[in-house]
Amino acid sequence: MGKRRRATRRRTHPALIGGVVAVAVGGAGFAAYSMYGAAADEDIAAGGTAKTFKASPVTAAEVRAAADGFLTAWQGGNAAKAAEYTDDTAAAQTVLTGFSKDAHIDDVRLTRGEVSGATVTFKVSGTVSYKGKSKPLAYDSQLTVVRRAKDSKPLVGWQPSVVHPDLKQGDTLVTDEAGDPPIEAVDRDGAELTEAKYPSLGTVVDGLRKKYGKKAGGTAGVELRVVRGDGADASQKDDGSGKSESDDEIPDKTLLTLSDGTPGTLKTTLSATVQAAAEREVGKRKGASVVVMKPSTGEILAAANSSHGFNTALQGSLAPGSTMKIVTSSMLLEKDLASIDKPHPCPKYASYGGWKFQNVEEFEIKNGTFRSSFAASCNTAFITQAEKLDDGDLTKQAQQVFGLGLNNWSIGVSSFDGAVPVQSNAQMAASLIGQGGVRMNPLNVASIISTAKTGVFRQPYLVSPDVDGRSLATAARKLDGSVQRQLHELLHYTATSGSAAEAMAGVGSDIGGKTGSAEVDGQTKPNGWFTAWRGDLAAAGVVQQGGRGGKSTGPLVAAVLKAGS
């Protein structure tokens, strides 16, 4: 980082103008306002004696005093005084001091926006200056006034996002020569990939810059950016958790470029055509995410989310519902607990570990086979086998054959590798149908069906390992040949004659698929899952609170598979 200097500010005293407080700072003005907030109801009074405070809304006068004090002091460059108007003085002073000292933001102006309950929006504008270069800065933020627990005093509820909406705990705003040179990410055919054209790729490009900026041959410019705080060390564990410290890192984010660096070119495995289709399809749905990949190589062709903050497609951690039955079925087939056309039970209900499980709409299949149970997504066909399994069997299958939950995927950006922890009793049974402690995202599920199609786990990746010499993860063993053929047939039958058939109609002849839905506490509808292949394309998607996967997510996955032709 470059050398830092404390900004020099000219300060004046507030004056009453037109019935509101206004303060001039470097020619800037500020208007005060009022809002309402919830109150804490009890804590410890001075002297250590327990005292109960009456829960009451923050009054307009109290809000005016707290908000005016905080914003006036902040605009005036007095970080210590502004921090005193918050409920976390030390944390607030650190961030507010850095706003001028490290981010080099001066001539600050704060303008009130809308009031909604206890929240008030406001506009921030100023000038970012560094080594003779400067640019204007403007963005929206908000604050909320709360009552401090120990004495019920009305104060600004401190969060770093008050200063800038992209700030999280431990983050700082910094202006200097950027540590990582910019990159020009291109697709497999050389087409440029920008956040403006492909909104879901914003965090992906940030992550690629963090990992490959210096390797891609560019030079750094001067930027205002969010520098992420250091996370706690996390030991890697071979317990199916799927998490590692490196995968949990969030890349720094550029907020303003004062002078452009020279970008280096980084080729990815993405397809601009497939990515555009994925963006289009998730944009039609709320809470939707999808990933497309090549089963024969592991190359990721697209990753898209309808929400562009957290990258659910690559980093999400959600119960995958019945799509997990692909992994479970491979295990049952290997253990001779099922065979594709042999009789297999599918009763209305099945109990294990004190829980009673049932099928959707309480259906049953009398005198059915495992093929018919899988195609109809019969829950009890799997729960009835729980008593014949050891607690760790599903975890071993997921790790040894499907490469899940080993903390070792290296796709080119941060990802979550899935979690299939060892569980017992009812939770073990629930895991067999993708509930319990099992957690996945569309990337993981696309990898699962790819392994089922080819019989071999090939770790998904966005950037070729040839770029940096890294090693891709491998699985301990392949699927047994007979098991792989049966699993392939089960998925093909489901896509042509089972629960996935409606969505996959017209997609092609070399197809396979699996539907899923996952119950989530507090949701009125389950998350809908769907995964399928078409030739050498595999895709998986989720629509949160979408309902049953065949209806909610099947059309999404089918559409992106068609676009990849």
MOHU-V926279 format. One record per pair of residues at least 6 apart in sequence whose ideal C-beta (glycine too) atoms are under 8 Angstrom apart, sorted by the first residue. I is the first residue (numbers start at 1). J is the second residue. If there is no record, write none. Layout:
# MOHU-V926279
<<I J> <I J>>
This chain:
# MOHU-V926279
<<1 174> <1 176> <1 177> <1 179> <2 130> <2 131> <2 176> <2 177> <4 101> <4 102> <4 104> <4 176> <5 104> <6 100> <6 101> <7 77> <7 100> <7 101> <7 104> <7 105> <7 106> <7 129> <9 25> <9 26> <9 76> <9 77> <9 100> <9 106> <10 25> <10 26> <11 25> <11 76> <11 77> <11 78> <12 23> <12 24> <12 25> <12 76> <13 23> <14 21> <14 22> <14 23> <14 72> <15 21> <15 22> <15 23> <16 22> <20 31> <20 32> <20 33> <21 30> <21 31> <21 32> <21 68> <21 72> <22 29> <22 30> <22 31> <22 32> <23 29> <23 30> <23 72> <23 75> <23 76> <25 75> <25 76> <25 77> <25 107> <25 108> <25 109> <26 106> <26 107> <26 108> <27 107> <28 75> <28 107> <28 108> <28 109> <28 125> <28 126> <29 109> <30 71> <30 72> <30 75> <30 109> <30 110> <30 111> <31 111> <31 112> <32 64> <32 67> <32 68> <32 71> <32 72> <32 112> <33 64> <33 67> <33 112> <33 115> <33 120> <34 60> <34 61> <34 63> <34 64> <34 67> <34 115> <35 58> <35 60> <35 63> <35 67> <35 115> <35 117> <35 118> <35 119> <35 120> <35 144> <35 145> <36 57> <36 58> <36 59> <36 60> <36 63> <36 117> <36 118> <36 145> <37 57> <37 58> <37 63> <37 117> <37 118> <37 144> <37 145> <37 146> <37 147> <37 154> <37 157> <38 55> <38 57> <38 58> <38 118> <38 146> <38 147> <39 53> <39 55> <39 56> <39 57> <39 58> <39 146> <39 147> <39 152> <40 53> <40 55> <40 146> <40 147> <40 148> <40 149> <40 152> <41 52> <41 53> <41 54> <41 55> <42 50> <42 51> <42 52> <42 53> <42 149> <43 51> <43 53> <43 149> <43 150> <43 151> <43 152> <44 50> <44 51> <44 150> <45 51> <45 150> <45 151> <46 151> <53 147> <53 151> <53 152> <58 66> <58 118> <58 145> <58 146> <58 147> <58 154> <59 154> <62 145> <62 154> <63 145> <63 154> <65 154> <66 85> <66 145> <66 154> <66 155> <66 156> <67 120> <67 143> <67 145> <67 156> <69 81> <69 82> <69 84> <69 85> <70 82> <70 85> <70 86> <70 143> <70 156> <71 82> <71 110> <71 122> <73 79> <73 81> <73 82> <73 84> <73 85> <74 82> <74 96> <74 99> <74 108> <74 110> <75 108> <75 109> <75 110> <77 100> <77 108> <79 92> <79 93> <79 96> <79 97> <79 99> <79 100> <80 93> <82 92> <82 93> <82 96> <83 89> <83 90> <83 92> <83 93> <83 96> <85 155> <85 156> <86 92> <86 155> <86 156> <86 157> <86 158> <87 146> <87 148> <87 155> <87 156> <87 157> <87 158> <88 158> <91 158> <91 160> <92 156> <92 158> <95 160> <95 163> <95 167> <95 172> <95 173> <96 163> <98 172> <98 173> <98 174> <99 105> <99 163> <99 173> <100 106> <102 172> <102 173> <102 174> <102 175> <103 128> <103 173> <103 174> <103 175> <103 224> <104 128> <104 129> <104 130> <104 175> <104 224> <105 126> <105 127> <105 128> <105 137> <105 173> <105 175> <105 224> <106 126> <106 127> <106 129> <107 126> <107 127> <108 124> <108 125> <108 126> <109 123> <109 124> <109 125> <109 126> <110 122> <110 123> <110 124> <111 122> <111 123> <111 125> <112 120> <112 121> <112 122> <113 120> <113 121> <113 122> <113 123> <113 140> <113 142> <114 120> <114 121> <118 144> <118 145> <118 146> <119 142> <119 143> <119 144> <120 142> <120 143> <120 144> <121 140> <121 141> <121 142> <122 140> <122 141> <122 142> <122 143> <123 138> <123 139> <123 140> <123 141> <124 137> <124 138> <124 139> <124 140> <124 141> <124 164> <125 136> <125 137> <125 138> <126 136> <126 137> <126 138> <127 134> <127 135> <127 136> <127 137> <128 134> <128 135> <128 136> <128 137> <128 175> <128 224> <128 256> <128 258> <130 175> <130 176> <130 222> <130 258> <131 222> <133 222> <133 258> <133 259> <134 258> <135 256> <135 257> <135 258> <137 224> <137 255> <137 256> <139 164> <139 165> <139 255> <140 165> <141 161> <141 162> <141 163> <141 164> <141 165> <142 162> <142 165> <143 156> <143 157> <143 162> <144 156> <144 157> <145 154> <145 155> <145 156> <145 157> <146 154> <146 155> <146 156> <146 157> <147 153> <147 154> <147 155> <148 154> <148 155> <156 162> <160 167> <160 168> <160 169> <160 171> <161 167> <161 168> <163 173> <164 173> <164 226> <164 255> <166 226> <166 253> <166 255> <167 173> <167 226> <168 228> <168 229> <168 250> <169 229> <170 228> <170 229> <170 230> <171 226> <171 227> <171 228> <171 229> <172 226> <172 227> <172 229> <173 224> <173 225> <173 226> <173 227> <173 255> <174 224> <174 225> <174 227> <175 222> <175 223> <175 224> <175 225> <175 258> <176 222> <176 223> <177 220> <177 221> <177 222> <178 220> <178 221> <178 222> <178 223> <178 225> <178 254> <178 261> <179 220> <179 252> <180 209> <180 210> <180 213> <180 214> <180 220> <180 252> <181 209> <181 213> <181 214> <181 216> <181 217> <181 218> <181 219> <181 220> <181 221> <181 261> <181 262> <181 263> <181 264> <182 209> <182 213> <182 218> <182 220> <182 221> <182 260> <182 261> <182 262> <182 263> <182 264> <183 205> <183 208> <183 209> <183 212> <183 213> <183 216> <183 218> <183 263> <183 264> <183 265> <183 266> <184 192> <184 263> <184 264> <184 265> <184 266> <185 192> <185 193> <185 201> <185 204> <185 205> <185 208> <185 266> <185 268> <186 192> <186 193> <186 265> <186 266> <186 267> <186 268> <187 193> <187 267> <187 268> <187 270> <187 271> <187 272> <187 275> <188 267> <188 268> <188 269> <188 270> <188 271> <188 299> <188 301> <189 271> <189 272> <190 267> <191 272> <193 201> <193 205> <193 268> <193 270> <193 272> <193 275> <194 201> <194 205> <195 201> <195 202> <195 205> <197 276> <198 272> <198 275> <198 276> <198 279> <198 304> <199 279> <199 308> <200 275> <200 278> <200 279> <200 282> <200 303> <200 304> <200 305> <200 308> <200 311> <200 313> <201 270> <201 275> <201 303> <202 308> <203 251> <203 308> <203 309> <203 310> <203 311> <203 413> <204 303> <204 311> <204 314> <204 413> <204 462> <206 251> <206 252> <206 253> <206 254> <207 251> <207 412> <207 413> <207 414> <208 266> <208 268> <208 412> <208 413> <208 462> <208 463> <209 251> <210 249> <210 251> <210 252> <211 412> <211 413> <211 463> <211 468> <212 264> <212 266> <212 412> <212 463> <212 467> <212 468> <213 220> <213 264> <215 264> <215 467> <215 468> <216 263> <216 264> <216 265> <216 266> <217 264> <217 265> <218 261> <218 262> <218 263> <218 264> <219 261> <219 262> <220 261> <221 257> <221 258> <221 259> <221 260> <221 261> <222 257> <222 258> <222 259> <223 254> <223 255> <223 256> <223 257> <223 258> <224 254> <224 255> <224 256> <224 258> <225 252> <225 253> <225 254> <225 255> <226 252> <226 253> <226 255> <227 252> <228 249> <228 250> <228 251> <228 252> <231 245> <231 248> <231 249> <233 245> <234 243> <234 244> <234 245> <234 248> <236 244> <236 245> <236 407> <237 407> <238 399> <238 406> <238 407> <239 405> <239 421> <239 422> <240 395> <240 398> <240 399> <240 404> <240 405> <240 419> <240 420> <240 421> <240 422> <241 405> <241 407> <241 419> <241 421> <242 317> <242 404> <242 405> <242 406> <242 407> <242 416> <242 417> <242 418> <242 419> <242 420> <242 439> <243 407> <243 416> <243 417> <243 419> <244 407> <244 408> <244 417> <246 414> <247 315> <247 407> <247 409> <247 414> <247 415> <247 416> <247 417> <248 414> <249 414> <250 414> <251 413> <251 414> <266 463> <266 467> <267 463> <267 464> <267 467> <268 412> <268 462> <268 463> <269 299> <269 300> <269 301> <269 461> <269 462> <269 463> <269 464> <270 300> <270 301> <270 302> <270 303> <270 462> <271 292> <271 301> <271 302> <271 564> <273 563> <273 564> <274 292> <274 301> <274 302> <274 560> <274 563> <274 564> <275 301> <275 302> <275 303> <275 304> <276 563> <277 302> <277 559> <277 560> <277 563> <277 564> <278 290> <278 292> <278 302> <278 303> <278 304> <278 560> <278 563> <279 304> <281 288> <281 290> <281 304> <281 556> <281 559> <281 560> <282 288> <282 289> <282 290> <282 304> <282 305> <282 306> <282 541> <282 556> <283 306> <284 556> <285 306> <285 543> <285 546> <285 552> <285 556> <286 306> <286 543> <286 544> <286 545> <287 306> <287 307> <287 542> <287 543> <287 544> <287 545> <287 546> <288 305> <288 306> <288 541> <288 542> <288 543> <288 544> <288 546> <288 553> <288 556> <289 304> <289 305> <289 306> <289 312> <289 313> <289 316> <289 441> <289 442> <289 541> <289 542> <290 302> <290 303> <290 304> <290 313> <290 442> <290 539> <290 540> <290 541> <290 542> <290 556> <290 557> <290 560> <291 300> <291 302> <291 303> <291 313> <291 314> <291 441> <291 442> <291 443> <291 445> <291 446> <291 460> <291 539> <291 540> <291 541> <292 300> <292 301> <292 302> <292 303> <292 446> <292 537> <292 538> <292 539> <292 560> <292 561> <292 564> <293 299> <293 300> <293 301> <293 443> <293 446> <293 447> <293 450> <293 460> <293 537> <293 538> <293 539> <294 301> <294 450> <294 536> <294 537> <294 538> <295 449> <295 450> <295 451> <295 453> <295 454> <295 458> <295 533> <295 536> <295 537> <295 538> <296 454> <296 458> <296 536> <297 458> <298 447> <298 450> <298 458> <298 459> <298 460> <298 461> <298 472> <299 460> <299 461> <300 411> <300 443> <300 460> <300 461> <300 462> <301 537> <301 564> <302 560> <303 311> <303 313> <303 314> <303 442> <303 443> <303 462> <304 313> <305 311> <305 312> <305 313> <310 316> <311 414> <312 318> <312 441> <312 442> <312 542> <313 441> <313 442> <313 443> <314 411> <314 413> <314 414> <314 415> <314 416> <314 441> <314 442> <314 443> <315 414> <315 415> <315 416> <315 441> <316 416> <316 440> <316 441> <316 442> <316 542> <317 416> <317 419> <317 439> <317 440> <317 441> <318 439> <318 440> <318 441> <318 518> <318 520> <318 527> <318 542> <318 544> <319 434> <319 435> <319 436> <319 438> <319 439> <319 440> <319 518> <319 519> <319 520> <319 527> <320 434> <320 438> <320 439> <320 440> <320 444> <320 445> <320 516> <320 518> <320 529> <320 542> <321 433> <321 434> <321 435> <321 516> <321 517> <321 518> <321 519> <321 526> <321 527> <321 529> <321 549> <322 377> <322 379> <322 433> <322 434> <322 514> <322 515> <322 516> <322 517> <322 529> <322 549> <323 434> <323 440> <323 445> <323 448> <323 449> <323 514> <323 515> <323 516> <323 529> <323 530> <323 531> <323 540> <323 549> <324 431> <324 432> <324 433> <324 434> <324 438> <324 440> <324 448> <324 516> <325 374> <325 377> <325 382> <325 432> <325 433> <325 434> <325 514> <325 516> <326 448> <326 449> <326 452> <326 487> <326 491> <326 514> <326 531> <327 394> <327 397> <327 398> <327 401> <327 402> <327 404> <327 420> <327 448> <328 382> <328 394> <328 397> <328 432> <328 433> <329 338> <329 370> <329 374> <329 487> <329 490> <330 397> <330 401> <330 402> <330 452> <330 479> <330 483> <330 487> <331 389> <331 393> <331 394> <331 397> <332 338> <332 370> <332 382> <332 385> <333 339> <333 340> <333 480> <333 482> <333 483> <333 486> <333 487> <334 397> <334 480> <334 483> <335 388> <335 389> <335 393> <337 385> <337 388> <337 389> <338 344> <338 370> <338 381> <338 385> <339 370> <339 486> <340 369> <340 370> <340 371> <340 486> <340 489> <340 490> <341 369> <341 370> <341 371> <342 369> <342 370> <343 367> <343 368> <343 369> <344 368> <344 369> <344 370> <344 372> <344 373> <344 381> <345 368> <345 380> <345 381> <345 384> <346 359> <346 364> <346 365> <346 368> <346 372> <346 373> <346 376> <346 378> <346 380> <346 381> <347 364> <347 380> <347 384> <348 358> <348 359> <348 362> <348 363> <348 364> <348 380> <349 356> <349 357> <349 358> <349 362> <349 380> <350 356> <350 357> <350 358> <350 379> <350 380> <350 383> <350 384> <351 357> <351 383> <352 383> <352 386> <352 387> <352 425> <352 426> <352 428> <352 429> <353 386> <353 424> <353 425> <353 426> <353 427> <353 428> <353 429> <354 425> <354 426> <355 426> <355 429> <355 430> <357 379> <357 380> <357 383> <357 429> <357 430> <357 433> <358 379> <358 380> <359 378> <359 379> <359 380> <360 377> <360 379> <360 517> <360 548> <363 376> <363 378> <364 380> <365 372> <365 373> <365 376> <365 378> <365 381> <368 378> <370 381> <370 490> <371 489> <371 490> <371 493> <372 378> <373 381> <374 381> <374 490> <374 493> <374 494> <374 498> <375 490> <375 493> <375 494> <375 497> <375 498> <375 499> <376 498> <376 499> <377 498> <377 499> <377 514> <377 515> <377 516> <379 433> <382 432> <382 433> <383 429> <383 432> <383 433> <385 432> <386 428> <386 429> <386 432> <389 428> <389 432> <391 422> <391 423> <391 424> <391 428> <392 422> <394 420> <394 428> <394 431> <394 432> <395 405> <395 420> <395 421> <395 422> <398 404> <398 405> <398 418> <398 420> <399 405> <399 406> <399 420> <399 475> <399 476> <400 475> <400 476> <400 477> <401 451> <401 457> <401 475> <401 476> <401 477> <401 478> <401 479> <402 447> <402 448> <402 451> <402 457> <402 475> <403 409> <403 417> <403 447> <403 451> <403 457> <403 459> <403 473> <403 474> <403 475> <404 417> <404 418> <404 419> <404 420> <404 440> <404 444> <404 447> <404 448> <405 417> <405 418> <405 419> <405 420> <405 421> <406 417> <406 473> <407 417> <408 417> <408 473> <409 415> <409 417> <409 459> <409 460> <409 473> <410 459> <410 461> <410 465> <410 470> <410 471> <410 472> <410 473> <411 443> <411 459> <411 460> <411 461> <411 462> <411 463> <412 461> <412 462> <412 463> <413 462> <415 443> <416 439> <416 441> <416 443> <416 444> <417 444> <418 439> <418 440> <418 441> <418 444> <419 437> <419 438> <419 439> <419 440> <420 431> <420 437> <420 438> <421 437> <421 438> <423 430> <423 431> <423 436> <423 437> <427 436> <427 437> <428 436> <429 436> <430 436> <431 437> <431 438> <434 440> <434 516> <434 518> <435 518> <435 519> <440 448> <441 542> <442 540> <442 541> <442 542> <443 460> <443 540> <444 540> <445 529> <445 531> <445 540> <445 542> <446 460> <446 531> <446 538> <446 539> <446 540> <447 457> <447 459> <447 460> <448 531> <448 540> <449 491> <449 512> <449 513> <449 514> <449 531> <449 532> <449 533> <449 538> <449 540> <450 458> <450 460> <450 533> <450 538> <451 457> <451 458> <451 475> <451 479> <452 479> <452 484> <452 487> <452 488> <452 491> <452 512> <453 488> <453 491> <453 512> <453 533> <453 538> <455 478> <455 479> <455 481> <455 484> <456 475> <456 478> <456 479> <457 474> <457 475> <458 472> <459 472> <459 473> <459 474> <461 472> <465 471> <465 472> <478 484> <479 487> <488 512> <491 512> <491 513> <491 514> <491 533> <492 511> <492 512> <494 500> <494 501> <494 512> <494 513> <494 514> <494 515> <495 501> <495 504> <495 507> <495 511> <495 512> <495 513> <495 532> <496 504> <496 511> <499 514> <499 515> <499 550> <500 513> <500 514> <500 515> <500 530> <500 532> <500 550> <500 554> <502 550> <502 554> <503 513> <503 530> <503 532> <503 550> <503 551> <503 554> <503 555> <503 557> <503 558> <504 511> <504 513> <504 532> <504 554> <504 558> <507 532> <507 534> <507 558> <507 561> <507 562> <508 534> <508 535> <508 561> <508 565> <510 533> <510 534> <510 535> <511 532> <511 533> <511 534> <512 532> <512 533> <513 530> <513 531> <513 532> <513 533> <513 554> <513 557> <514 530> <514 531> <514 532> <515 529> <515 530> <515 548> <515 549> <515 550> <515 554> <516 528> <516 529> <516 530> <516 531> <516 549> <517 526> <517 527> <517 528> <517 529> <517 547> <517 548> <517 549> <518 526> <518 527> <518 529> <519 526> <520 526> <520 527> <520 545> <523 545> <524 545> <525 545> <525 546> <525 547> <526 545> <526 546> <526 547> <526 548> <527 542> <527 543> <527 544> <527 545> <527 546> <528 542> <528 543> <528 546> <528 547> <528 548> <528 549> <528 550> <528 551> <528 552> <528 553> <529 540> <529 541> <529 542> <529 549> <529 553> <530 540> <530 541> <530 549> <530 550> <530 552> <530 553> <530 554> <530 556> <530 557> <531 538> <531 539> <531 540> <531 541> <531 557> <532 538> <532 539> <532 540> <532 554> <532 557> <532 558> <532 561> <533 539> <533 561> <534 561> <534 562> <534 564> <534 565> <535 565> <537 561> <537 564> <539 557> <539 560> <539 561> <540 557> <541 553> <541 556> <541 557> <541 560> <542 553> <543 549> <543 552> <543 553> <543 556> <546 552> <546 553>>
